[in-house]
Amino acid sequence: MKTLADLLAPFVDRPIVDVTALEGRYDVSLPLTPEDFQALMSRSVAAAGYPTSPEALRLGDTAAAVAVPDALERVGLKLRASRAPIEMLVIDSIDRTPTEN
């Protein structure tokens, strides 16, 4: 389920932590409308930092905020907001040219 959580994170604009403790492989199909799927794809492309057109940004805003949580509940999973520690990489500074040690 960790893979599913990692795949869904860009669509909901926040990290998803798997707390199911389920191991193994699962075949999961989320029942999303074509409109919600297209809007979620537009939102994830913009969140990844790729240049997008104003139309694509508007399309991303039309996605129902509950599309992913509702689809997960229909397959027996629940997405709930909570606080949890996560690993994050923070870059303090960067130099364009390498320097000697």
PyMOL commands that set and color helices and strands:
alter all, ss='L'
color gray80, all
select helices_A, chain A and resi 2-12+34-47+54-61+67-74
alter helices_A, ss='H'
color red, helices_A
deselect
rebuild
show_as cartoon
